[in-house]
Amino acid sequence: MQNRLDELFKKKNRKLLSIYLTAGFPRIDSTVPLIRSLGEAGADFLEVGFPFSDPLADGPVIQETSSIAIRNGMTLRLLLDQLAGARHDISIPLILMGYLNPVLQMGIGTFCRKAEESGVSGVIIPDLPPEEYRDKYRELFSQHDLHMIFLVTPGTTVERIRMLDNLGSGFIYAVSASSTTGRQESFSREQELYLEKLGSLDLGKPIMTGFGIHNRNTLETVWKHTSGAIIGTAYLKALMEAGSPDEAVRSLFGRLGV
């Protein structure tokens, strides 16, 4: 069976929308129901974050949800077991996002095998150096049909962007600003120029943009220059404030105008 993320990029002829959620937040058993809710609402694919106590790129909202998830008892192994149990009921592509420490604790071979068995399409591990991935793990991830998605930022050189485009698979994750998640109210002209430059590089992979997308204006800016948008903090805030997951989806999608 073809990787679900590849199928999505092949068949979609419009700009994409991806939502990030923290596994184990707000409850230990809420991850799979939230995946179903977001898929039914129209998200094209989802990033499922496995919580870690010492993150690098997460802003305060994602840090808070990760802390709650850890207190709830969420672990990487439990998340993969939950996804495996619901694999045949979930058709939307899933990307796992987290940090290298829990993956190493599980063992990268075991992680790749269980991720494949759970129906996961790809992985984002921001603190895994690309060169280490190339030399040690690329073949293993490929054997398990797992895309490795790399991040680029406004500080990444064109030479390195092209290297990451060739090394990674699935898509390129464009971080819209050199900061943690959830820090921006709007996009600056410099950020727009950065996205415009990325779109003009004629890369081999689609570009999905994350960080700072929370309303129709920021969504349209991203859609104008790249293949799609990834929204994390705005959804988790809505989930914190809403009375139910469905209300959170209505609130967020209403602001996005989708």
FIDOKE-849764 format. One line per 3 residues: number of its first residue (from 1); their letters; for each residue x negated, z negated, y of N, C-alpha, C, O. Coordinates in steps of 0.05 Angstrom, whole numbers. Layout:
% FIDOKE-849764
NUM = a = X,Z,Y,X,Z,Y,X,Z,Y,X,Z,Y ~ ...
//
This chain:
% FIDOKE-849764
1 = mqn = -17,0,-24,0,0,0,-18,0,25,-37,-15,27 ~ -10,17,44,-26,18,69,-23,-7,85,-2,-20,86 ~ -45,-14,98,-45,-37,116,-22,-35,136,-19,-14,149
4 = rld = -6,-57,138,18,-55,155,11,-50,185,26,-37,199 ~ -12,-59,194,-20,-54,221,-26,-25,225,-19,-13,246 ~ -39,-12,206,-45,17,208,-19,32,209,-16,51,224
7 = elf = 0,24,192,26,38,191,40,36,219,51,55,229 ~ 38,12,231,50,8,257,38,27,278,53,40,293 ~ 12,28,280,-1,44,300,5,74,295,5,90,314
10 = kkk = 8,82,270,14,110,265,42,118,272,46,140,282 ~ 61,101,268,89,109,272,100,103,299,119,115,308 ~ 87,84,314,98,77,340,89,97,361,65,103,364
13 = nrk = 108,107,376,102,126,398,107,114,425,111,128,445 ~ 107,87,426,110,74,452,91,51,454,77,45,435 ~ 90,38,477,72,15,481,81,-8,464,105,-13,460
16 = lls = 62,-24,454,68,-45,435,69,-72,449,58,-77,470 ~ 82,-91,435,84,-119,444,78,-137,421,91,-136,400 ~ 57,-154,425,50,-173,404,53,-201,416,47,-206,440
19 = iyl = 61,-220,400,65,-248,408,46,-266,392,44,-262,367 ~ 34,-285,405,17,-305,392,33,-331,388,47,-340,406 ~ 32,-342,364,43,-368,360,23,-386,345,6,-376,331
22 = tag = 25,-412,350,7,-431,337,20,-441,311,42,-451,311 ~ 6,-437,289,17,-446,263,20,-476,263,2,-491,271 ~ 43,-486,254,48,-514,252,59,-527,278,62,-551,279
25 = fpr = 65,-510,298,78,-519,323,105,-506,326,106,-482,322 ~ 126,-520,333,126,-549,340,128,-567,315,124,-591,317 ~ 134,-555,292,135,-572,267,118,-559,246,111,-535,248
28 = ids = 112,-574,226,95,-565,204,108,-541,189,94,-524,178 ~ 135,-541,189,149,-520,174,161,-499,192,179,-483,182 ~ 153,-497,217,167,-478,235,154,-451,237,165,-433,249
31 = tvp = 130,-447,225,116,-422,228,131,-398,217,135,-378,231 ~ 140,-399,193,153,-376,181,180,-370,195,185,-347,201 ~ 197,-391,201,221,-385,216,215,-372,244,230,-354,252
34 = lir = 194,-380,257,187,-368,283,178,-339,279,184,-322,296 ~ 163,-334,258,155,-306,252,180,-289,249,182,-267,260 ~ 199,-298,233,224,-283,229,238,-278,255,248,-256,261
37 = slg = 240,-300,271,255,-298,297,242,-278,316,257,-262,328 ~ 216,-278,318,202,-259,336,204,-231,326,206,-212,342 ~ 202,-228,300,205,-201,288,232,-189,293,235,-166,300
40 = eag = 253,-205,289,280,-196,294,285,-190,324,302,-173,330 ~ 271,-204,341,275,-200,370,261,-175,380,268,-165,402 ~ 243,-164,365,231,-138,373,201,-138,377,189,-118,385
43 = adf = 187,-161,370,158,-160,372,147,-140,351,158,-139,329 ~ 126,-126,358,116,-105,340,97,-117,319,98,-109,296 ~ 81,-136,327,65,-152,308,59,-179,320,63,-183,344
46 = lev = 49,-197,303,45,-224,312,17,-233,306,4,-225,287 ~ 7,-250,324,-18,-264,319,-11,-293,312,2,-307,328 ~ -20,-302,290,-15,-330,281,-41,-345,283,-60,-340,269
49 = gfp = -41,-364,302,-65,-380,306,-67,-404,288,-48,-419,286 ~ -89,-406,273,-92,-430,258,-108,-450,275,-129,-444,285 ~ -97,-475,278,-108,-493,298,-136,-504,290,-143,-507,267
52 = fsd = -151,-509,311,-178,-519,308,-183,-539,331,-174,-534,354 ~ -197,-560,326,-200,-582,345,-220,-576,368,-220,-590,388 ~ -236,-555,365,-257,-550,384,-257,-520,392,-277,-506,387
55 = pla = -236,-510,404,-233,-481,410,-251,-473,433,-260,-490,449 ~ -257,-447,435,-273,-436,456,-257,-422,478,-262,-425,501 ~ -237,-406,469,-223,-388,488,-195,-397,495,-181,-384,510
58 = dgp = -186,-419,483,-158,-427,487,-154,-443,513,-170,-461,519 ~ -133,-436,528,-126,-451,551,-111,-476,544,-107,-482,521 ~ -103,-492,565,-90,-518,559,-65,-517,543,-60,-535,527
61 = viq = -49,-497,546,-23,-496,531,-29,-492,501,-18,-506,484 ~ -46,-472,495,-53,-468,467,-68,-491,455,-64,-498,432 ~ -85,-504,471,-99,-528,462,-79,-550,455,-81,-563,434
64 = ets = -59,-553,472,-39,-574,467,-23,-569,441,-18,-586,425 ~ -15,-543,438,1,-537,414,-17,-539,389,-7,-547,368 ~ -43,-533,391,-60,-536,369,-64,-566,362,-64,-573,338
67 = sia = -66,-583,382,-69,-611,377,-44,-622,362,-46,-638,344 ~ -21,-613,372,4,-622,359,5,-612,330,13,-627,312 ~ -3,-587,326,-2,-575,299,-21,-591,280,-14,-596,257
70 = irn = -45,-598,290,-63,-613,274,-52,-640,267,-53,-649,244 ~ -39,-653,287,-26,-680,281,-3,-676,261,2,-694,245 ~ 10,-653,262,31,-648,243,21,-644,214,36,-645,195
73 = gmt = -6,-639,212,-17,-635,186,-23,-606,179,-30,-600,156 ~ -22,-587,199,-27,-559,192,-57,-555,187,-74,-565,201 ~ -62,-540,166,-89,-532,159,-89,-502,153,-67,-490,149
76 = lrl = -112,-490,152,-114,-462,145,-103,-456,117,-89,-437,113 ~ -110,-474,98,-100,-470,71,-70,-472,69,-57,-456,56 ~ -58,-491,83,-29,-494,83,-16,-470,95,4,-460,85
79 = lld = -27,-460,118,-16,-436,131,-15,-413,112,5,-399,109 ~ -38,-408,98,-39,-385,80,-19,-389,57,-7,-369,47 ~ -16,-413,47,4,-418,26,33,-412,36,49,-401,22
82 = qla = 38,-421,61,65,-416,73,70,-386,75,92,-376,69 ~ 50,-371,85,53,-342,88,56,-328,61,72,-310,59 ~ 41,-337,42,43,-325,15,71,-329,4,82,-311,-9
85 = gar = 83,-353,9,110,-358,-2,131,-341,11,152,-337,-1 ~ 126,-332,35,146,-316,50,138,-286,52,151,-271,66 ~ 117,-278,38,105,-251,42,126,-229,39,127,-211,55
88 = hdi = 143,-231,18,161,-209,13,185,-209,32,201,-190,32 ~ 189,-230,48,210,-231,67,201,-223,95,217,-221,113 ~ 175,-219,98,164,-213,125,152,-185,124,134,-179,109
91 = sip = 163,-167,141,153,-140,142,136,-135,166,121,-115,166 ~ 137,-152,186,122,-148,210,92,-154,205,86,-173,192 ~ 74,-137,215,45,-142,211,37,-169,223,46,-177,245
94 = lil = 19,-183,209,9,-209,218,-21,-208,221,-35,-198,203 ~ -31,-219,243,-60,-222,248,-65,-252,249,-51,-266,263 ~ -86,-261,235,-94,-289,238,-115,-291,260,-133,-275,262
97 = mgy = -112,-312,277,-132,-316,298,-140,-345,298,-124,-364,298 ~ -166,-350,297,-177,-377,296,-207,-377,297,-219,-357,305 ~ -219,-399,290,-247,-402,293,-261,-404,266,-249,-409,245
100 = lnp = -287,-399,267,-303,-395,242,-305,-420,225,-306,-418,201 ~ -306,-444,238,-311,-468,223,-291,-472,200,-300,-477,177 ~ -264,-471,204,-245,-474,182,-249,-453,160,-244,-458,137
103 = vlq = -256,-428,169,-260,-407,150,-284,-413,132,-283,-408,107 ~ -306,-422,144,-330,-429,128,-324,-452,110,-334,-453,87 ~ -308,-472,119,-302,-495,102,-286,-485,77,-290,-496,55
106 = mgi = -269,-466,81,-254,-456,58,-271,-438,40,-267,-437,16 ~ -291,-425,53,-307,-405,39,-296,-378,46,-272,-372,42 ~ -314,-360,57,-304,-335,67,-291,-318,45,-272,-304,50
109 = gtf = -303,-319,21,-291,-303,-1,-263,-312,-7,-245,-296,-11 ~ -259,-339,-9,-233,-350,-15,-213,-343,7,-190,-336,3 ~ -223,-346,33,-206,-339,56,-196,-310,55,-173,-305,58
112 = crk = -215,-292,49,-207,-264,49,-186,-259,26,-167,-244,30 ~ -192,-270,3,-173,-266,-20,-146,-277,-14,-125,-264,-19 ~ -144,-302,-3,-118,-314,2,-104,-300,26,-80,-297,26
115 = aee = -119,-291,45,-107,-276,68,-94,-250,57,-72,-243,65 ~ -108,-236,40,-97,-211,28,-72,-218,12,-52,-204,14 ~ -73,-239,-4,-50,-247,-21,-26,-255,-3,-3,-254,-12
118 = sgv = -32,-264,21,-11,-273,39,0,-251,56,18,-255,72 ~ -10,-227,52,1,-204,67,-11,-201,95,1,-187,112 ~ -33,-214,101,-45,-213,128,-59,-186,131,-72,-176,113
121 = sgv = -56,-174,155,-67,-147,160,-95,-148,174,-110,-129,171 ~ -101,-170,188,-126,-170,202,-132,-198,212,-116,-217,209 ~ -156,-201,223,-166,-227,231,-181,-225,257,-195,-205,263
124 = iip = -177,-245,275,-193,-248,299,-207,-275,298,-195,-296,297 ~ -234,-274,299,-250,-298,298,-270,-296,321,-292,-285,317 ~ -263,-306,345,-279,-301,369,-308,-311,367,-326,-300,380
127 = dlp = -313,-332,351,-340,-343,350,-356,-333,326,-377,-344,320 ~ -347,-312,313,-363,-299,292,-378,-276,306,-366,-257,314 ~ -405,-279,308,-420,-257,321,-417,-231,306,-419,-230,282
130 = pee = -412,-209,321,-408,-183,308,-431,-175,290,-427,-163,269 ~ -455,-181,299,-479,-173,283,-479,-188,256,-486,-177,235 ~ -470,-214,256,-468,-229,231,-446,-218,213,-450,-216,189
133 = yrd = -424,-210,226,-403,-198,210,-413,-172,197,-408,-167,173 ~ -427,-155,213,-437,-130,202,-456,-134,178,-454,-121,158 ~ -474,-154,181,-495,-157,161,-485,-172,136,-495,-168,114
136 = kyr = -465,-191,140,-458,-208,117,-430,-204,106,-425,-207,82 ~ -411,-197,123,-383,-199,115,-367,-173,116,-344,-172,106 ~ -377,-152,128,-361,-128,133,-350,-117,107,-326,-111,105
139 = elf = -367,-115,87,-358,-103,62,-337,-120,48,-318,-110,37 ~ -340,-147,50,-321,-165,38,-293,-162,51,-273,-161,37 ~ -292,-162,77,-266,-158,91,-254,-132,84,-230,-130,80
142 = sqh = -270,-111,82,-260,-85,75,-249,-84,47,-228,-72,42 ~ -262,-98,28,-252,-99,1,-224,-112,-1,-208,-105,-18 ~ -218,-130,18,-192,-143,18,-173,-131,39,-152,-142,45
145 = dlh = -180,-107,49,-163,-92,68,-155,-109,92,-132,-108,101 ~ -175,-124,102,-170,-140,126,-185,-128,150,-210,-125,149 ~ -171,-122,171,-184,-112,195,-198,-136,209,-188,-158,209
148 = mif = -221,-130,220,-235,-149,237,-233,-139,265,-243,-117,272 ~ -220,-154,282,-214,-145,310,-232,-160,329,-234,-185,328 ~ -246,-146,345,-265,-158,364,-254,-158,393,-238,-141,400
151 = lvt = -263,-178,408,-254,-181,435,-275,-169,454,-299,-170,449 ~ -265,-157,475,-282,-148,497,-271,-160,523,-247,-165,526 ~ -289,-165,542,-282,-178,567,-292,-161,590,-307,-141,586
154 = pgt = -285,-167,615,-296,-152,638,-326,-153,639,-338,-136,652 ~ -338,-172,626,-368,-174,626,-381,-158,604,-406,-157,603 ~ -366,-147,586,-378,-132,564,-387,-104,573,-372,-89,586
157 = tve = -411,-97,566,-422,-71,575,-408,-49,559,-398,-53,538 ~ -409,-25,571,-397,-2,558,-411,3,531,-398,10,511 ~ -437,0,530,-452,4,506,-442,-15,484,-439,-7,461
160 = rir = -438,-40,491,-428,-60,471,-399,-54,463,-391,-58,440 ~ -383,-46,482,-355,-39,476,-354,-17,455,-339,-18,436 ~ -371,3,458,-372,25,439,-382,15,412,-373,24,391
163 = mld = -401,-3,412,-411,-15,387,-389,-30,373,-386,-27,348 ~ -374,-46,387,-352,-62,375,-329,-43,366,-316,-49,346 ~ -325,-21,381,-305,-2,373,-312,11,346,-295,15,329
166 = nlg = -338,16,342,-347,28,316,-348,8,294,-342,14,271 ~ -355,-17,300,-358,-38,279,-331,-49,270,-327,-53,246 ~ -313,-54,289,-288,-67,282,-268,-47,272,-273,-23,269
169 = sgf = -244,-57,266,-222,-40,257,-196,-51,266,-195,-74,276 ~ -174,-36,263,-148,-45,273,-143,-38,302,-130,-18,308 ~ -155,-54,320,-153,-48,348,-175,-64,363,-187,-82,351
172 = iya = -179,-58,388,-197,-73,406,-179,-92,422,-159,-84,433 ~ -187,-118,422,-173,-138,438,-186,-140,465,-209,-150,467 ~ -173,-131,486,-184,-132,513,-174,-157,527,-151,-161,532
175 = vsa = -193,-175,532,-187,-199,548,-186,-191,577,-206,-180,587 ~ -164,-197,590,-160,-186,617,-178,-200,638,-181,-189,660 ~ -189,-223,632,-205,-237,652,-225,-255,637,-221,-263,615
178 = sst = -247,-261,650,-267,-278,638,-260,-307,643,-272,-321,658 ~ -239,-316,629,-229,-343,630,-214,-350,605,-211,-332,588 ~ -206,-375,602,-190,-382,579,-161,-372,583,-154,-362,605
181 = tgr = -144,-375,563,-117,-364,564,-100,-380,584,-106,-404,589 ~ -80,-367,595,-59,-380,611,-68,-389,638,-55,-408,649 ~ -88,-377,650,-98,-386,676,-89,-369,699,-93,-376,722
184 = qes = -77,-346,694,-72,-327,716,-42,-324,722,-25,-327,705 ~ -36,-319,748,-9,-314,757,-3,-284,759,19,-275,754 ~ -24,-268,766,-21,-240,769,-48,-226,764,-68,-240,763
187 = fsr = -47,-200,762,-72,-185,758,-84,-177,785,-69,-168,803 ~ -110,-180,788,-123,-172,812,-129,-142,810,-127,-130,789 ~ -138,-130,833,-145,-102,833,-169,-97,814,-171,-77,801
190 = eqe = -188,-117,814,-211,-115,797,-203,-114,767,-214,-99,751 ~ -183,-129,760,-174,-129,732,-161,-102,725,-165,-92,704 ~ -145,-92,744,-133,-66,739,-154,-44,736,-152,-27,718
193 = lyl = -175,-46,752,-197,-26,749,-211,-29,722,-219,-9,710 ~ -213,-54,713,-226,-59,687,-208,-46,665,-219,-33,647 ~ -182,-51,666,-164,-39,645,-164,-8,647,-164,5,627
196 = ekl = -165,2,671,-166,31,675,-192,42,663,-191,63,650 ~ -214,28,667,-239,37,655,-238,37,625,-246,56,612 ~ -227,16,613,-224,15,584,-208,38,573,-215,51,554
199 = gsl = -186,44,587,-169,65,579,-182,93,581,-174,111,567 ~ -202,95,598,-215,121,602,-239,125,583,-251,147,584 ~ -246,106,567,-270,108,550,-265,125,525,-284,132,511
202 = dlg = -240,131,520,-234,148,496,-245,135,471,-259,148,455 ~ -238,109,467,-248,95,443,-233,104,418,-211,116,420 ~ -244,98,396,-232,106,370,-209,88,362,-192,97,346
205 = kpi = -208,64,372,-187,45,365,-167,41,388,-175,44,412 ~ -142,35,382,-124,27,404,-133,2,418,-149,-14,406 ~ -125,-1,443,-132,-25,458,-108,-42,463,-88,-32,474
208 = mtg = -108,-67,455,-87,-86,461,-98,-106,481,-121,-116,477 ~ -83,-112,501,-93,-130,522,-79,-157,522,-54,-159,519 ~ -95,-178,524,-84,-205,525,-95,-221,548,-113,-212,562
211 = fgi = -83,-245,552,-90,-264,573,-76,-256,600,-82,-235,611 ~ -58,-273,609,-46,-270,635,-21,-253,636,-11,-248,658 ~ -9,-246,614,15,-229,614,39,-248,610,42,-261,589
214 = hnr = 57,-249,630,78,-268,628,104,-258,642,124,-273,641 ~ 104,-235,654,128,-225,667,128,-194,666,109,-182,656 ~ 149,-181,677,151,-152,675,128,-138,689,118,-118,680
217 = ntl = 120,-149,712,99,-137,728,72,-136,713,59,-115,712 ~ 64,-159,702,39,-159,687,41,-143,662,21,-130,653 ~ 64,-143,649,68,-127,625,65,-97,631,51,-83,616
220 = etv = 78,-88,652,76,-59,659,48,-51,667,39,-29,661 ~ 33,-70,680,5,-63,687,-11,-58,662,-27,-39,661 ~ -8,-75,642,-23,-72,617,-14,-47,603,-31,-32,593
223 = wkh = 12,-43,601,22,-20,587,13,7,600,10,27,586 ~ 9,6,626,1,30,640,-27,40,631,-31,64,629 ~ -45,21,624,-72,29,618,-80,27,589,-99,40,580
226 = tsg = -66,10,573,-75,6,545,-51,9,526,-28,13,535 ~ -56,6,500,-36,11,480,-15,-11,478,7,-5,468 ~ -20,-34,488,0,-55,485,-10,-82,496,-32,-85,506
229 = aii = 9,-101,495,4,-128,507,6,-149,485,22,-147,466 ~ -10,-170,489,-10,-194,472,-3,-218,489,-16,-223,509 ~ 18,-232,482,28,-254,498,27,-280,482,38,-281,460
232 = gta = 13,-300,492,11,-325,478,22,-349,493,42,-361,486 ~ 9,-355,515,16,-379,531,45,-378,541,59,-398,539 ~ 53,-355,551,81,-353,561,101,-359,540,122,-372,545
235 = ylk = 96,-350,515,115,-355,493,114,-385,486,136,-397,482 ~ 91,-396,483,89,-425,475,101,-443,497,113,-463,490 ~ 98,-436,522,111,-451,544,141,-450,540,155,-470,543
238 = alm = 151,-426,535,180,-423,532,190,-439,508,212,-450,508 ~ 174,-439,487,181,-455,463,181,-484,469,198,-499,458 ~ 163,-494,486,163,-522,493,187,-530,510,198,-552,507
241 = eag = 196,-511,527,217,-518,546,245,-513,535,264,-524,545 ~ 247,-495,515,273,-487,506,285,-507,486,271,-523,474 ~ 311,-505,483,325,-522,464,323,-513,436,329,-528,417
244 = spd = 316,-487,432,314,-476,405,295,-452,406,290,-441,427 ~ 285,-443,383,268,-420,382,282,-395,392,269,-379,406 ~ 307,-391,386,322,-368,395,324,-368,426,321,-347,439
247 = eav = 328,-391,438,330,-394,467,303,-387,479,301,-375,501 ~ 281,-395,466,254,-389,476,249,-359,477,238,-348,496 ~ 258,-345,456,255,-316,454,271,-303,476,261,-285,489
250 = rsl = 296,-312,480,313,-300,500,300,-304,528,301,-285,544 ~ 290,-328,533,278,-333,559,253,-316,564,251,-304,585 ~ 236,-314,544,211,-298,548,218,-268,550,209,-255,569
253 = fgr = 234,-258,531,240,-229,531,256,-221,556,254,-199,566 ~ 272,-240,566,287,-235,591,268,-231,615,272,-213,631 ~ 247,-248,616,228,-246,638,211,-220,636,203,-208,655
256 = lgv = 206,-212,611,191,-188,606,207,-163,610,197,-141,614 ~ 234,-166,608,251,-143,611,250,-124,587,252,-100,590 ~ 247,-136,563,246,-120,539,269,-127,520,272,-115,499
//
